[in-house]
């Protein structure tokens, strides 16, 4: 059996193919995010632009070589000082880099005016340092003034106007490119920090949702279980069948609670208003409270029903726990633009005991997020009342 191998591509073709793969599999925005920001060592290689001036000193072509050597040493030292202090956490953005920059500018102008020639390339290096230190609105005027003055000095020293234009243009571009690059990496750093903060907020919001759902679910379910257990205990001596019916209800409530907790954990639970009203009737009846339900208005969207279902659940739970009422009236009325739900009892006027306030607080947060409101307080004729109002918007289908 013969084995055939594909001929190996030439090196340029392999490089081109690999580059295209990288471009396809990795968008440009992701490439920017994965780039490492510049450090203090990134701008040091630009000092090699001063090799020409150093060569003139070594070859004896510059006047006063000792003075020129000291100037070259001062320029390099100040340039390194500007870069290092600009990237140091303690001195970045402070007065130290600016002082180094002013001293660097004085040395640059002195060397350029005194020697000219290859010493004029120190102007673009000075502009690069300006792009590192100066930010904001002051950067533009400073760079323009530097470029114009560098062009004038270069033109006067070389006697050629085009040399002055070249040095001035190079100085302007050097500072602008440096400033733009650092601004871009600052923006990328801020975007990364913002993304992390959004992720932390999302986790906190999910924890709040989960705790709020568990409170509402378990608080209502356990209240119903306790009430029905008490009813079964009272009925057991004289009416065994009724007591068994209450026990069966306890089993059904427990199974339903397990299902709802699983749904709450996954985050996909949406309560049904009709289901919550049926459960409210059952819980109130088991507690010996007469339930009166009044409904009017057009059909409601599922999201609005889910929110009102939470209100019915929490409101009825508080009535069963704390009110000692004999009657509870649940009124639902709506129009095309708004729906209102009232839960009123004739108890002692106490709607929540210590420890149950987090439920009403959670409801207030839920309704506020949907543009609604929740009001609680004593009813006009005694007892306690919970009023929820929500705007009604038609559901949009894709």
C-alpha positions as CSV (number, residue, x, y, z in Angstrom):
1,X,0.0,0.0,0.0
2,X,1.5,3.3,-1.1
3,X,1.5,6.2,1.2
4,X,1.3,9.6,-0.4
5,X,2.3,12.8,1.4
6,X,1.2,16.3,0.6
7,X,4.0,18.5,-0.7
8,X,5.3,20.9,1.9
9,X,4.4,24.5,1.2
10,X,7.1,27.1,0.8
11,X,7.9,29.2,3.8
12,X,6.2,32.4,2.6
13,X,3.0,30.5,1.8
14,X,3.0,28.9,5.3
15,X,3.4,32.2,6.9
16,X,0.6,33.7,4.9
17,X,-1.7,30.8,5.7
18,X,-0.9,31.0,9.4
19,X,-1.6,34.7,9.4
20,X,-5.0,34.2,7.7
21,X,-5.9,31.6,10.3
22,X,-5.0,34.0,13.1
23,X,-7.1,36.7,11.5
24,X,-10.1,34.5,11.1
25,X,-10.0,32.8,14.5
26,X,-9.1,35.9,16.5
27,X,-10.8,39.2,15.9
28,X,-8.9,42.5,16.1
29,X,-10.7,43.6,19.2
30,X,-9.5,40.4,21.0
31,X,-6.0,40.9,19.7
32,X,-6.0,44.4,21.3
33,X,-7.3,43.0,24.6
34,X,-4.5,40.4,24.7
35,X,-1.7,42.8,24.0
36,X,0.4,43.7,27.0
37,X,0.5,47.3,27.9
38,X,3.8,49.2,27.4
39,X,6.2,49.3,30.4
40,X,9.1,51.6,31.3
41,X,11.5,49.5,29.2
42,X,9.4,49.9,26.1
43,X,10.6,53.4,25.3
44,X,14.2,53.0,26.2
45,X,15.4,51.6,22.8
46,X,14.5,55.0,21.2
47,X,17.6,56.4,22.9
48,X,19.6,54.7,20.0
49,X,18.5,57.7,17.9
50,X,21.3,59.5,19.7
51,X,24.0,57.2,18.3
52,X,24.8,59.8,15.6
53,X,25.6,62.4,18.2
54,X,27.7,60.0,20.1
55,X,29.6,59.1,17.0
56,X,30.4,62.7,16.3
57,X,31.8,63.0,19.9
58,X,34.0,59.9,19.5
59,X,35.3,61.0,16.2
60,X,36.1,64.5,17.4
61,X,33.8,66.2,14.9
62,X,31.9,68.1,17.7
63,X,33.2,71.2,19.3
64,X,33.8,71.0,23.1
65,X,33.5,67.2,23.2
66,X,33.6,67.1,27.0
67,X,30.7,69.6,27.2
68,X,28.9,67.6,24.6
69,X,29.5,64.4,26.4
70,X,28.1,65.8,29.6
71,X,25.1,67.1,27.7
72,X,24.5,63.7,26.1
73,X,24.8,62.0,29.5
74,X,22.4,64.4,31.1
75,X,19.9,63.9,28.2
76,X,20.0,60.1,28.5
77,X,19.7,60.3,32.3
78,X,16.8,62.7,32.3
79,X,15.0,60.8,29.6
80,X,15.3,57.6,31.6
81,X,14.1,59.5,34.7
82,X,11.1,60.7,32.8
83,X,10.1,57.3,31.6
84,X,10.7,55.4,34.9
85,X,8.9,58.0,37.1
86,X,6.0,58.1,34.6
87,X,5.4,54.4,34.9
88,X,6.2,54.1,38.6
89,X,2.9,53.7,40.7
90,X,4.1,56.2,43.3
91,X,5.2,59.0,41.0
92,X,3.0,58.5,37.9
93,X,0.9,61.6,37.2
94,X,2.7,63.6,39.8
95,X,5.2,66.5,39.8
96,X,8.3,64.4,39.6
97,X,8.0,63.3,35.9
98,X,7.1,66.9,35.0
99,X,10.2,68.3,36.7
100,X,12.3,65.7,34.8
101,X,10.6,66.7,31.6
102,X,11.3,70.4,32.1
103,X,15.0,69.6,32.7
104,X,15.0,67.4,29.7
105,X,13.6,70.2,27.5
106,X,16.2,72.6,28.7
107,X,19.0,70.2,27.9
108,X,17.5,69.3,24.5
109,X,17.2,73.0,23.4
110,X,20.7,73.7,24.6
111,X,22.2,70.8,22.7
112,X,20.2,71.5,19.6
113,X,21.1,75.2,19.5
114,X,24.7,74.6,20.4
115,X,25.5,71.7,18.1
116,X,22.8,71.2,15.5
117,X,23.2,68.5,12.9
118,X,22.6,65.0,14.3
119,X,21.8,66.5,17.7
120,X,18.5,67.8,16.3
121,X,17.0,64.3,16.5
122,X,16.7,64.8,20.3
123,X,13.6,66.9,19.5
124,X,11.5,63.8,18.5
125,X,12.8,62.1,21.7
126,X,11.7,65.1,23.8
127,X,8.3,65.0,22.1
128,X,8.0,61.3,22.9
129,X,8.6,62.1,26.5
130,X,6.0,64.8,26.3
131,X,3.5,62.2,25.0
132,X,4.3,60.0,28.0
133,X,3.9,62.7,30.7
134,X,1.4,65.3,29.4
135,X,-2.2,64.1,29.0
136,X,-5.5,65.8,28.4
137,X,-6.2,69.1,26.7
138,X,-2.7,70.5,27.5
139,X,-1.0,67.9,25.3
140,X,-2.1,69.5,22.0
141,X,-0.8,73.0,22.7
142,X,2.4,71.7,24.2
143,X,3.2,69.4,21.2
144,X,2.4,72.2,18.7
145,X,4.6,74.6,20.5
146,X,7.4,72.0,20.7
147,X,7.0,71.1,17.0
148,X,7.1,74.7,15.8
149,X,10.1,75.7,18.0
150,X,11.9,72.5,16.9
151,X,11.3,73.3,13.3
152,X,12.6,76.9,13.8
153,X,15.7,75.8,15.6
154,X,16.4,73.1,13.1
155,X,15.9,75.4,10.1
156,X,18.2,78.1,11.6
157,X,20.9,75.6,12.4
158,X,20.9,73.7,9.1
159,X,20.1,76.6,6.9
160,X,17.5,74.5,5.1
161,X,13.8,75.1,5.7
162,X,12.9,71.6,4.7
163,X,15.1,70.2,7.4
164,X,13.2,72.3,9.9
165,X,9.9,71.1,8.5
166,X,11.1,67.5,8.8
167,X,12.2,67.8,12.4
168,X,9.1,69.7,13.4
169,X,6.8,67.2,11.7
170,X,8.7,64.2,13.2
171,X,8.5,65.8,16.7
172,X,4.7,66.3,16.3
173,X,4.1,62.8,15.1
174,X,6.3,61.3,17.8
175,X,4.3,62.8,20.6
176,X,0.9,62.2,19.1
177,X,1.6,58.5,18.4
178,X,3.0,57.9,21.9
179,X,0.1,59.7,23.5
180,X,-2.5,57.8,21.3
181,X,-0.9,54.5,22.1
182,X,-0.9,55.0,25.9
183,X,-4.4,56.4,25.8
184,X,-5.5,53.2,23.9
185,X,-4.0,50.9,26.5
186,X,-5.5,53.0,29.3
187,X,-8.9,52.5,27.7
188,X,-8.3,48.8,27.3
189,X,-7.3,48.6,31.0
190,X,-10.4,50.5,32.1
191,X,-12.6,48.2,29.9
192,X,-11.1,45.1,31.5
193,X,-11.7,46.6,35.0
194,X,-15.3,47.5,33.9
195,X,-15.9,44.0,32.6
196,X,-14.7,42.5,35.9
197,X,-16.9,44.9,37.9
198,X,-19.9,44.0,35.8
199,X,-19.2,40.3,36.4
200,X,-19.0,40.9,40.1
201,X,-22.3,42.9,40.0
202,X,-24.0,40.1,38.0
203,X,-22.9,37.5,40.6
204,X,-24.2,39.8,43.4
205,X,-27.5,40.3,41.6
206,X,-27.9,36.6,41.0
207,X,-27.2,35.9,44.7
208,X,-29.8,38.6,45.7
209,X,-32.3,37.0,43.3
210,X,-31.7,33.5,44.6
211,X,-32.0,34.6,48.3
212,X,-35.1,36.6,47.5
213,X,-36.7,33.7,45.7
214,X,-35.9,31.2,48.4
215,X,-37.3,33.5,51.1
216,X,-40.6,33.9,49.2
217,X,-40.8,30.3,48.3
218,X,-39.9,28.7,51.6
219,X,-41.6,31.3,53.8
220,X,-45.0,30.8,52.1
221,X,-44.6,27.0,51.8
222,X,-43.6,26.5,55.4
223,X,-46.5,28.7,56.6
224,X,-48.9,26.6,54.6
225,X,-47.4,23.4,56.0
226,X,-47.6,24.7,59.6
227,X,-51.2,25.8,59.2
228,X,-52.3,22.6,57.6
229,X,-50.5,20.5,60.2
230,X,-52.3,22.4,62.9
231,X,-55.6,21.8,61.2
232,X,-54.8,18.1,60.8
233,X,-54.0,17.9,64.5
234,X,-57.3,19.5,65.4
235,X,-59.3,17.4,63.1
236,X,-57.6,14.0,63.8
237,X,-59.6,13.2,67.1
238,X,-63.1,13.8,65.5
239,X,-62.8,13.7,61.7
240,X,-60.1,11.3,60.5
241,X,-60.9,11.7,56.8
242,X,-60.6,15.5,57.0
243,X,-57.3,15.2,58.8
244,X,-56.0,12.8,56.1
245,X,-57.1,15.3,53.5
246,X,-55.0,18.0,55.3
247,X,-52.0,15.6,55.4
248,X,-52.4,14.9,51.7
249,X,-52.4,18.7,51.1
250,X,-49.2,18.9,53.2
251,X,-47.6,16.2,50.9
252,X,-48.7,18.0,47.8
253,X,-47.4,21.4,49.1
254,X,-44.0,19.8,49.9
255,X,-43.7,18.2,46.5
256,X,-44.6,21.5,44.8
257,X,-42.1,23.3,47.0
258,X,-39.3,21.0,45.9
259,X,-40.2,21.6,42.2
260,X,-40.3,25.4,42.7
261,X,-36.9,25.4,44.5
262,X,-35.3,23.5,41.6
263,X,-36.8,26.0,39.2
264,X,-35.7,28.9,41.4
265,X,-32.1,27.5,41.4
266,X,-32.1,27.4,37.6
267,X,-33.6,30.9,37.4
268,X,-36.5,30.0,35.1
269,X,-39.4,30.0,37.5
270,X,-42.3,32.1,36.5
271,X,-45.3,32.1,38.8
272,X,-48.9,31.9,37.6
273,X,-51.3,34.3,39.1
274,X,-54.2,31.9,38.9
275,X,-52.2,29.2,40.6
276,X,-51.1,31.5,43.4
277,X,-54.8,32.6,43.9
278,X,-55.8,29.0,44.2
279,X,-53.0,28.3,46.7
280,X,-54.0,31.5,48.6
281,X,-57.6,30.2,48.9
282,X,-56.3,26.9,50.2
283,X,-53.9,28.4,52.7
284,X,-56.5,30.9,54.0
285,X,-59.1,28.2,54.4
286,X,-56.8,26.0,56.3
287,X,-56.1,28.9,58.7
288,X,-59.8,29.5,59.2
289,X,-59.8,32.8,57.2
290,X,-62.5,33.5,54.6
291,X,-61.0,34.3,51.2
292,X,-62.8,36.7,48.9
293,X,-61.2,37.1,45.5
294,X,-62.4,39.8,43.0
295,X,-61.0,40.0,39.5
296,X,-61.7,42.5,36.7
297,X,-59.9,43.9,33.7
298,X,-58.3,42.5,30.6
299,X,-55.9,39.5,30.5
300,X,-52.4,40.3,31.7
301,X,-49.0,39.4,30.2
302,X,-47.2,36.5,31.7
303,X,-44.5,38.7,33.2
304,X,-47.0,40.9,35.0
305,X,-48.8,37.8,36.2
306,X,-45.6,36.4,37.6
307,X,-44.9,39.6,39.6
308,X,-48.4,39.8,40.9
309,X,-48.2,36.1,41.8
310,X,-45.2,36.9,44.1
311,X,-47.3,39.7,45.7
312,X,-50.2,37.3,46.4
313,X,-47.8,34.7,47.8
314,X,-46.0,37.1,50.2
315,X,-49.2,39.0,51.2
316,X,-51.2,35.9,52.0
317,X,-48.2,34.5,53.9
318,X,-48.2,37.6,56.1
319,X,-51.9,37.4,56.6
320,X,-51.7,33.7,57.7
321,X,-48.7,34.3,60.0
322,X,-49.4,37.6,61.7
323,X,-52.9,39.1,61.2
324,X,-55.2,36.8,63.2
325,X,-57.9,37.9,60.7
326,X,-61.2,36.3,59.8
327,X,-61.5,37.6,56.3
328,X,-59.0,38.4,53.5
329,X,-60.1,40.2,50.4
330,X,-57.9,40.0,47.3
331,X,-58.9,42.5,44.6
332,X,-57.4,42.6,41.1
333,X,-58.4,45.4,38.8
334,X,-56.7,46.6,35.6
335,X,-57.0,48.7,32.6
336,X,-55.1,48.8,29.3
337,X,-52.1,50.6,30.9
338,X,-52.1,49.7,34.5
339,X,-53.1,46.9,36.9
340,X,-53.6,47.2,40.7
341,X,-53.7,44.4,43.3
342,X,-55.0,44.9,46.8
343,X,-54.8,42.4,49.7
344,X,-56.8,43.6,52.7
345,X,-57.5,41.7,56.0
346,X,-59.6,42.6,59.0
347,X,-57.0,41.5,61.6
348,X,-55.1,43.5,64.2
349,X,-53.5,45.9,61.7
350,X,-50.1,44.2,61.7
351,X,-49.0,43.1,58.3
352,X,-45.5,41.8,59.1
353,X,-43.7,40.7,62.2
354,X,-40.0,41.1,62.8
355,X,-38.2,38.8,60.4
356,X,-40.7,39.1,57.6
357,X,-39.7,42.5,56.4
358,X,-37.2,41.2,53.9
359,X,-40.1,39.7,51.9
360,X,-41.9,43.0,51.5
361,X,-38.5,44.6,50.7
362,X,-37.9,42.0,48.1
363,X,-41.3,42.6,46.5
364,X,-40.6,46.3,46.5
365,X,-37.4,45.7,44.6
366,X,-39.1,43.4,42.1
367,X,-41.9,45.8,41.4
368,X,-39.6,48.9,41.2
369,X,-37.4,47.1,38.6
370,X,-40.5,46.6,36.5
371,X,-41.6,50.2,36.9
372,X,-44.2,49.5,39.6
373,X,-44.7,50.3,43.2
374,X,-45.7,48.5,46.5
375,X,-47.6,50.2,49.3
376,X,-48.3,48.7,52.7
377,X,-50.0,50.1,55.8
378,X,-53.2,50.0,57.9
379,X,-56.5,49.7,56.0
380,X,-59.1,52.5,56.3
381,X,-61.5,50.2,58.1
382,X,-59.0,48.4,60.2
383,X,-56.7,45.6,59.5
384,X,-53.8,45.7,57.1
385,X,-53.5,46.3,53.4
386,X,-51.0,45.7,50.7
387,X,-51.3,47.5,47.4
388,X,-49.3,46.7,44.3
389,X,-49.4,48.7,41.1
390,X,-47.7,47.8,37.8
391,X,-47.7,49.2,34.3
392,X,-49.1,46.8,31.7
393,X,-47.1,46.4,28.5
394,X,-48.0,44.1,25.7
395,X,-45.5,41.3,25.2
396,X,-43.5,41.5,22.1
397,X,-42.9,38.3,20.2
398,X,-39.9,37.8,17.9
